[in-house]
Amino acid sequence: MKLNETPILLRRQDIILAYTLLRLVFGINFMVHGLVRIGNIPGFVASQVALYEGLPVPEFMISIPAFFIPIVELISGVLMIIGLQTRNAIIAGFTLMLPLMFGVCLLQKWDTASSQLIYCIVFFILLSGYSFNYLSVDSWLKNRKN
């Protein structure tokens, strides 16, 4: 570093706030995805099965994961928003991305695959930065025990 350069300093409280806001906005996104689908899971499953019609994939490999998508989105989104079981919620959401990514790649929907990669990057940031999850129910419960 040159003498006249100012080092970039990240304040811990700013990282905690940024982590919390990212967790909240991402939790809202995931929760609403699940919320709009949860009332019509059979319709959602049917729409997913129809998307893959004509591909050499057995219907049960589409319908079974599709049934759980809204449930996982809704529950993990709510948990991320309130910061309860945050790590598990992030892992559940991240794991959900595996069959979703496989599916859109089978369909060759590369724009959707790119969007899902962004979701994976956010999940990576949230999981790897979990030590900054101070503004959460998890942290409150941990501090309450101590």
C-alpha positions in Angstrom: 0.0 0.0 0.0 1.2 3.5 -0.9 1.7 6.0 1.9 -1.1 8.3 0.6 -3.7 5.5 0.2 -6.4 5.2 2.9 -7.0 1.6 4.0 -10.5 0.3 3.7 -11.8 -0.4 7.2 -15.0 -2.3 7.7 -16.6 -1.6 11.1 -18.0 -4.7 12.8 -21.3 -3.0 13.5 -21.8 -2.1 9.9 -21.1 -5.7 8.8 -23.6 -6.9 11.4 -26.2 -4.4 10.0 -25.5 -5.3 6.4 -25.7 -9.0 7.2 -29.0 -8.5 9.0 -30.5 -6.4 6.2 -29.4 -9.0 3.6 -30.9 -11.8 5.7 -34.2 -9.8 6.0 -34.6 -8.9 2.4 -33.6 -12.4 1.2 -36.0 -13.9 3.8 -38.8 -11.8 2.5 -38.1 -12.8 -1.0 -38.1 -16.5 -0.1 -41.1 -16.2 2.1 -43.2 -14.5 -0.5 -42.2 -17.1 -3.1 -43.6 -19.8 -0.8 -46.6 -17.7 0.3 -48.0 -17.2 -3.1 -47.6 -20.9 -3.9 -48.6 -22.5 -0.6 -52.4 -22.1 -1.2 -52.3 -24.0 -4.4 -49.6 -26.6 -4.1 -51.4 -29.1 -6.4 -51.6 -26.4 -9.1 -47.9 -25.5 -8.6 -46.9 -29.1 -8.9 -49.0 -29.5 -12.1 -47.4 -26.5 -13.6 -43.9 -27.9 -12.8 -44.8 -31.3 -14.3 -46.1 -29.5 -17.4 -42.8 -27.6 -17.8 -40.8 -30.8 -18.1 -43.2 -32.6 -20.3 -41.4 -34.2 -23.2 -38.1 -34.5 -21.4 -36.9 -38.0 -20.4 -37.5 -37.4 -16.7 -40.0 -39.5 -14.8 -43.0 -37.4 -13.5 -42.3 -38.4 -9.8 -38.9 -36.8 -10.0 -40.6 -33.5 -10.8 -43.7 -33.7 -8.7 -42.2 -34.9 -5.4 -39.6 -32.1 -5.2 -42.1 -29.5 -6.5 -44.5 -30.4 -3.7 -41.9 -29.3 -1.1 -40.6 -26.2 -2.9 -43.3 -23.8 -1.5 -43.1 -25.3 1.9 -39.3 -25.0 2.1 -39.5 -21.4 0.7 -42.1 -20.3 3.1 -40.6 -21.8 6.3 -37.0 -21.0 5.5 -38.0 -17.4 4.5 -39.9 -16.8 7.8 -37.0 -18.3 9.8 -34.5 -16.1 8.0 -36.7 -13.0 8.6 -36.9 -13.6 12.4 -33.5 -15.0 12.7 -34.5 -18.3 14.3 -32.7 -21.4 13.3 -31.1 -19.1 10.8 -28.2 -21.4 9.8 -30.6 -24.3 9.3 -32.9 -22.1 7.2 -30.1 -21.0 5.0 -28.9 -24.5 4.5 -32.4 -25.7 3.7 -32.8 -22.9 1.1 -29.3 -23.5 -0.3 -30.1 -27.2 -0.6 -33.4 -26.4 -2.4 -31.3 -24.7 -5.1 -29.8 -28.0 -6.1 -32.8 -29.6 -7.8 -34.0 -26.2 -9.0 -30.7 -25.6 -10.7 -30.7 -29.1 -12.2 -34.2 -28.5 -13.5 -33.7 -25.2 -15.2 -30.5 -26.5 -16.8 -32.4 -29.5 -18.2 -34.9 -27.0 -19.6 -31.9 -24.9 -20.9 -33.3 -21.8 -19.3 -30.0 -20.2 -18.9 -31.4 -16.8 -17.9 -33.2 -18.5 -15.0 -30.1 -20.5 -14.2 -28.1 -17.2 -14.0 -30.7 -15.8 -11.6 -30.5 -18.9 -9.5 -26.8 -18.6 -9.3 -27.3 -15.2 -7.8 -29.5 -16.8 -5.1 -26.7 -19.3 -4.5 -24.2 -16.5 -4.0 -26.5 -14.8 -1.5 -26.9 -18.1 0.3 -23.1 -18.4 0.3 -22.7 -15.0 1.8 -25.3 -15.6 4.4 -23.9 -19.0 5.4 -20.3 -17.9 5.4 -21.1 -14.7 7.3 -23.3 -16.4 9.9 -20.9 -15.2 12.7 -22.4 -11.7 12.1 -26.0 -12.9 12.9 -26.2 -10.8 16.0 -29.6 -9.1 15.4 -31.7 -12.2 15.5 -33.7 -14.4 17.7 -30.9 -17.0 17.6 -28.5 -14.4 19.1 -31.1 -13.3 21.7 -31.7 -16.9 22.8 -27.9 -17.6 23.0 -27.3 -14.5 25.1 -30.3 -15.3 27.3 -28.8 -18.7 28.1 -25.5 -17.1 29.1 
